[in-house]
Amino acid sequence: MGSVLTEVVIDAGDPERLAAFWAEVLGWEHTEAEDGVVEISGPDGSRPTLIFVPVEEAKAGKNRVHLDVNPTGCDQDEELARLLSLGAVEVDVGQGEQTWFVLADIEGNEFCLLRTRVG
């Protein structure tokens, strides 16, 4: 017995805009929007999905949970350049010298770009 991870919920000042950013980062599709809540999922509708919910307050402090992404079809430097062109920014959360990059999305949520190439 156990649980299945079906969705990750992310607070957002502008759910549509943040969902569009992450859909572009991941190559995912917009699957649902209702009452300001926006969901994206993999092209095959796979789980987990990402759900962006509207909140009034701005992000404060470092995330307690973050997403890690891996480059696909390119190397880490090429993917870093693509993510930066989408609006991500490099951030320092005290990680020191690492093989990954710590970035923030367009609303300041930290995520990591790992070195391992997938696919």
Residue, then its C-alpha position, 0 to 999 in steps of 0.5 A: m500500500g502507499s500513495v501516488l503523487t498526482e499533482v504538485v500545487i504551486d502558489a502564484g500571483d499570476p497562475e496563467r503566466l506562471a503556468a505558461f512559463w513552466a509549460e514552456v520549460l517542460g514542454w507540457e500542455h495546458t490541460e485545465a483552467e477554472d476559477g483562476v486555477v491552472e493545470i499543466s501536464g505532460p503531453d500524454g496527460s501523465r501524472p503528476t501534474l502542476i497546478f497553479v493556484p492564485v494567492e494574494e501574498a508574494k513569495a517570502g523566503k526560500n522554498r521548502v520544496h523545489l523542482d529539479v529539471n534535467p536537460t533533454g536533447c542538449d547539454q546543460d549550458e544550452e538548456l541554461a541559456r534557454l531557461l534564462s531566455l524564458g525569464a528564469v534567473e540564477v540565484d544563490v541560496g548558499q549552494g556553493e560550487q555545484t554541478w547544478f544551477v539554482l534558478a528562480d522562475i518568473e515569480g521567484n520560486e527556486f528550481c535546479l537545473l541538473r547536469t545529467r542529460v535525459g534522452 
